[in-house]
């Protein structure tokens, strides 16, 4: 394999990874807290695009519980999405580290 072939392969991999990353960023992930008190959607770019809160949580007595539940629910799902994104890219590149391309 000569240098030009190696460069072409690297460019192909970069295009493939960029395409997967863009597709992943547009993907939507639904989430829900325990007992579905909070539900919503986060895109692959980790932006919240929809959020619904059960009306039973919307009184002053539940304010702290609601805040805690929001933090836990969103953080758990961000971690899941980040892992899925990493797995998607690793599968596409056969485990080759392409972080320099991202």
C-alpha positions, 0 to 999 in steps of 0.5 A: 500500500502506498502513501496515496492509498493510505491518504485516500482510505483516511479521507474515506473514513473521515467522510464516513465518520462525518456522515454518521456523526451528522446523522446521529446529531439529528437522531431523536431519543425519547426519555422518561423518569421513573413512573413517567413523571417527566418525559421528553426528547433529546437529539444526538447533539444533546439538545433537549427538544421536548419536555413534559412534566406531570401536573402532579409535580407542579406544586410548590411542595414538589419543587425540590423533588422536581428539580432533582428528578429533572437533573437525574433523568436528563443526565442519565439519558445524556450518558446513554446517548453519548455511549451510543454515539461512541459505539456507532462511530467505533462500529463504523471505524472498526475501533480505530480512534478517529477523534482527530477527525471530529 
